[in-house]
Amino acid sequence: MRTSSPQALLCVLYGAAFLAGFNENLVNMALASVMAEFGISSVTAQWLVTGYMIVATVVVACMAFLYRRFSLRALFFGASTASLAGAIMGLCAPDFAWLLAARLVQALGTGVFIPLMMNTVLAVAPARRLGTYLAIGSGVITFGPAFAPVICGSLVTTFGWRFVFLPSAAAMGVIAAAGLAFVRGHRASTAEIDLPSTALACAALFCLSFGLAEFGTRPCAAVLSLGIAAASAAAFIVRQLRCAHPLIDLSPARNPRFRPTLLLVTVAMMSMFSLSVLLPLYCEEALGITAQAAGVAMLAPVLTNVAVTMAAGRIMDKHGAWPLLPAGFALTALGYAFAALAASHLSLPTMLAAAIVAFAGIGMVFSPSQTAGLGSLSSEEHPHGVALSSTCVQVAACIGPSLYIGVMAGIQNAAENAGAADACASAAGFAAAMGIGAVVALIGCATAYVYARRARRASRNV
């Protein structure tokens, strides 16, 4: 990639990735207010999160094609336009359908910004500092969720939920203006897209998210939806292996050093994004605090994640995956288990301690898992590896909230029907979701243990 100022270019793309992270968590603090204004359930409201992630995931899956077909500048400003348009639509949204449409338009920008930043880092970063550069990228993405709860919680409490879109629109304007001066490099080439693959990806993601969300309340519909999702996913994989122009080139997944990291980043993102959605709901519904206070409460765990992420990137560069990855997943599982056990006590300090432990563990594994996988690929495979890794991240961000909110809603409804108080019912649902999260993190821990030990032995034999 040729550019007159790689550092300035990366700064602009880091800023865009920060905004993408901010936008992913934009409505988390507003869900309770949206539910109250439009008279909808948590399962319906979570589609503002899950629908956003489905669209972003499909765009991410197309990024290997888009990266070859369009110039860096065209992709950047196309994503900027979508992000800005979605923010303006959300600011003016008169009903839930319009609000959902605004989120879907916003998601187009996020689907481009994050893999675009990662591909650019891989193109311009020195190989010996790849972990640090990717850690900075992961850190700025995480900074978005760190500031989103505080800013958006204050706006929801003071002005109403619509105003959460105002900072997004203003920030996008500033980043786009900087992009006019510094976004250069990466010229387009010829590429084709396979539309049936795109349709299969959409069907699989929607049915998977819908099935997981409905599992706790409508199990028959959920099982049917999950069956369709499995069939669509299988058809998608088969088509990628057979068609001339696959949507995602699966060849990097044949690399034994890359393939396990797809599971690791999936588990890490499921853990982080689900907790960032569920914890504000617990704070508002079970603890009875305002959106603003819940946003401030989220700041400490997420900033802990950012600090640990930056340190983990340097550790990964110097010492590799052992024992960083298994220790991080073990810490994540411990935090989730602590949250599950503490939920019924309705104590904010105790829950924040659990969240800090979990977010610290995630910081130890997310970016290093990506570094370990992408660092094992050739430069020609990087766009495809980024597309695979980023797709897994977005799929995790789709299924995590759907699964955990589905579990939370099912247990909460059962507790309310049994006569439990609203706060206690909400706490019971949250505890069940956290228990599932602990099990998922333990699966990540076992995978990371095997992967990191093998990587350590391989490095000693070189």
N, C-alpha and C positions, 0 to 999 in steps of 0.2 A: 504494500500500500504506500502510495506516494502522497505526502502532504507537507505543506510548508512549516507546520508547527504541530508535531504529534502531541506535545503536552497540552496545548490549547484545545486541540480536537478532543483529547481524552477528557479534559475538564468539562467541555460542553456535553459530551455523551454521559459522563458521570452524573452531571446535573439532570439530564433527561432520565437516567435510570433512577435517580433519587425521586423524581416526580412520579415515575411509574410505580415505585414502591409506595409513595404517598397515596396515589390514586387507588391502588389495590385495597387500602384500608380506609378509604375516604368515608364510607358510609357506616363503618363498624359502630361508631359512637352514636349514629343517628338511627340505628335499627329500631330501638325501643320507641322513639318518637314517630317514626314512619308507621310502625305497627299500630300505635294509638291513633294517629290521624286518619289512616285509611281503613282501620278496623280489620287488619289481616293478622294471620298467625306468624310465629317465628319461622315455620317451615316455608311459608310464602315469602316472607321478607328476606330470607337468606338467599333467594334467587338474585337479589341485587349483588351479592358476593359471588355465588356460584355461576350465574349467567355471565357475569363479567369475566370470570376465569375460563369458562368454556370458549368464549370468543377469543380471548387472549391466547388460549392454548392452540386453537386452530390456526391463528396467525403465526404463532411460534413454529408450528409444524410446517408452515409454508415458507419459513424464513430462509432455508437453504436455497429454494427457488428464487425468492425475492432478492436475496443477497447477490445472486448471479445475474438476475434479470434487470435490476434497477441500480442506479448509482447510489452511493452513500448519501449524497445530498438529496436526491429524490426521496429515498426512504425516510430520511430524517424529517423533511418538511411535510411529507404525507402523514407521518405519525403525529407531527405537531398539529396539523390541521384537525385531525380526528380528535386528538386530546382536547384541544380548545373548543371545538364544536360540542363535544359531549359535556364539557363543564358548563357551557352556556345553556344547553338544553336542560341540564339538571337544575341550574339556578332558577329557571322559569317553569319547572315541571308542575302542571296542575293536578296530576293524578299519578297513581302507581304505575300504570302502563307507560306513561311518558317518562317517568323516572327510570324505569327499567331500560327503556330505549336509550336514554342518555348514558347509562352505564355501559351498554353494549357498544355504543359509538366510542366512548372513552377507551374501552378495552382494545380497540384497534391500535391505538397508539402504544399502549403497554406491550402488546404482542410484538411490536417492532423494536421498541427502545432497548429492552433488556438484552436480547440476543445480538442486536446491532452493537451495543457496547462491548459485549463479550468477544464477538468476532474481531472488533477493532483492537482490543487489548491483545488478543492472540497474534494479530498482525504486526503490532508495533512494540510490544513489550519485550525486553531482553529475556531469553529463556531462563537464565539463572534467577530472575526475579518474577517469574510468572505467578507464583503463589501470592506474592505481595500485591502485585497489580490486580489479580482477581479478587484478593481479599478486600482491596480498596473498593472495587466494584460491588462486591457483596455488602460491604459496610455502608456504602451510600444508598444501596437499595434498602437496607435495614434502617437507615436513618429516616427514611420516609415514614415507615410505620411508627418510628419513635416520636416524630413530631405530629403525625396525623391525629393520634388520640387527644393530645393536649389542645392543639389548635381547633380541631373539629368539635371536640367536647365543649370547649368554651363557646364556639359559635352556636352550637345546638342549644346550649343553656341560655345564651343571651339573646340570640336573634331568631332561632328556629333552624330546622334541619336543612332547608334549601341553601343556606349560606355556606355550607361546607364546601360547595363548589367554587366559591369566590377565590380562595387562595390558589386553587389549581389553575384557574383561568389566568390569574395574574402571573404566576410563576412560569406558565407555559409561554406567555408573551415575552418574558425576559429571556428564557432559554432560546426561543426561536430567533430573537434579535441577535443573540450571541452566535447562533448557528449561521447567520448570514455572513459573518466575517470568518469563521474558523472551520466550518464543515466542508472539507474537500477530500479528494482521494477516492479510490476504488471505483473505477469505471465499470459500466454495465457490460454484460456479454449476452449471448443467446442462451435462452433456457425455456423450457416448456413446463406447464403444470398439469397434473393429472386430476381432472375434476371428479371422477368417481372416487378417488382416494380421499379427496377433501370431503365429499358427502359422507363417506363411511366414517371418517374421523369425527365429523359433527354428530352423526347418529350415535356412535359409541360413547362419546363424552356426555351428550345430553341424557341418554338412557342410563348411563352409569350414575350420574349425579342425581337424577330423578329417583332411581331405585334406592340409592343410599339414603336420600332425604326422607323417603316415604316408608322406610323399612320399619320404623317404630310405630307408625300409625296405620298403614295400609299394607300389610305384609304380602298379600297376594299380588297386588299391583306392583309392589317392589320387586318380587321375584320375577315376574314377567318382564319388567323393564331391565333387570340385570341380565336376564337371559338374552334379550335382544342386544344389549351392550356387548356381551361376550361374543355373540355371533358376528356382530359388526366389527369388533376388534380383530377377531380371527380372519375375517374376510379382508380387512385392511392390511394385516401383516402379509397374508398370502399375495395380495395384489402388489405390495411393495417389492416382494421378491421376484415377481414375474413381469411387471410392466416395464416398458422402455424408459419412462421418465417418472420414477417413484417420487411421491411427495416428500418422503424421508428416506434417504439412503441408509439402510440398516447395516451396511458393511462394518462400520466401527463397532457394532455390538458383537462381532466375531472376535474382537480383541479381548482376551481374558483379563487384561489389566484395566480395561475400560468398562466392560459389561457389569461387574458388580457395583460400580459407582453409581449406575443408574438407579439401583434400588436404594443406595445410601442417600442420594440427594432427594429421592422421593419421600423417604421416611422423614428426613430432616425438615423438608418443606411442609409435609403434613402436620408435623408437630408444631412448627412455628406459626403457620398461618391459622391453624385451628385454634390455638390458644389465644392468638390476637383477636379472634372473633368471639370466642366463648367467654373469655374473662370479662370484657365490658358488659356482656349480658348478665353474667353472674353478679357483677358489682351493682348494676342498676336494679335487677329484679330480685335478687336474694338479699343483698345488703342494703338496698334502698337508697343508694347515693346518686347524685346527679351525674349527667353525662360529662360535665366539666371535671368533677372530682374523679370519675372513672378514668378520664383521659390523663389526668395528672398521675394517677396510680399506675397507669401503663408505662409511664416514662422510665421508671427505674429498671424494670425488667428488660425493656428494649435497648436502652443505653448500655446495659450490661452486655447484651448480645453484641452490640457494635464493638465495644472495647475488646471483648474476647475474640471476636472475628479478626480484628486487626492483629492481635498477638498470635492467633492461630496461623495466620498466613505466613508470618515470619518463621514460626516453628516448623511449618510444613516445608518451607524452602530449605531449612537447615538440617532437619532431622527426619523428614518423611512422615508417613502415615502412622507409624507405631511409636508410642501407644496412644497417640492423639485421638484417632477415630473411635476405637472401642471405649476409651475413657469418656469421650464426649457423649456418646449414646447412652452409656451407663448413667451419667449425670442427668441426662434428659429423662430417662425412665424414672429415676429417683424423684425428680421434680414433679412429674405427672402423678406418681404414686402418692407423694406428699400432699398434692392438691386434692386428690380423691379422698384421702383420709381426713383432710382438714375442712372440706367443704361444708359439712354439717355444723361446724362450730361458728359459722358466720362471722369470722374474724378477718378483717381486711389485712392487718399486718402479717398474719400467718399465711394468707393466700399469696400476698406479694412475695414473701420469702420463698414459697414453692415456685412461683413464676420466675423469680430471679435464678433459681437453681436450674430450672428447665431451659430458660433462654440462654444461660451460660453454656450449658451442654450443647445446644443447637449451634451456638457460635463456634464451638470447637470442631464441628463436623461438616457444616454446609459447604463453605468455600473450599476447605481442604479436600473434600470428596470430589468436587468439580476439578480442582487442580490435579489431583491424582489421576483422574480419568482422562482429561483433555491433554495432560502432559505426556501421555503414552501414545498419542496419535501423531501422524505426520501432518505437515502443514496443509497438504491437499485434503486430508480428512477433517480438518478443523471445522469448516462450516457445517458438515454433516454431524460431527460430534457435538457441536454447540446446539444444533437443532434437536438432536436426540435428548441431550441433557436438559435443555430448556423446556422441551415438551414434557419430560417427566416432572420437572418442577411445576409446570402449570397444571398438569394432570393432578398432581398431589394437592395443589391449591384448590382444585375443583372438588376432589373427592373428600378431602379432609373436613372442611366445613359441612358438606352434605352428610357425611357419615356421623360426625360427632353431634351436629345439631339434630339430626334424625334420632340418634340415641337419647340425647338430652330431652327432646320434645316428647318422645314416647314414655320415658320414665316419669317426666314431669306430669304428663296427663294422667298416668296411672296413679301417681301419688295424690293429685288433686281429686280424682274420683274416689279415692279411699278416704278423703276427708282431711288431708294434710293442708296446713296453711300455705299460702302462695309462696312465701319466702322459703319454707322448708321443701316444698315440692321443687322449686327451682334449684335449690342446693342439691337435692337428690339426683336430679337430671344431670347437673354439672358433674357430680361425683362419678356417675356412671360413665360419662363421656371421658373423664380424666383416666378412669381405670382402663378403658379401651386404648387410650393414648399411651399409657405405660406399657401395655402389651406390645403395641406397634414399635415403640422405642426399643424394647428388648429384642425384637426381631432384628432391628437395625444394629444393635450391639453385637449380636451373634455373627451377623454377616461381616461387620467391620472387624471383628476379632480375627476371623479366618483370613479376610482380605489383607489386613495390615501385617499379619505374621508372614504370609506368603510374599508380600512386597518386600519385607525386611530380609527374608532369606534370599530373594532374588537379587537384591542390591548387594548383599555380602558376597554372592557368587560371581558378580561382575568383575 
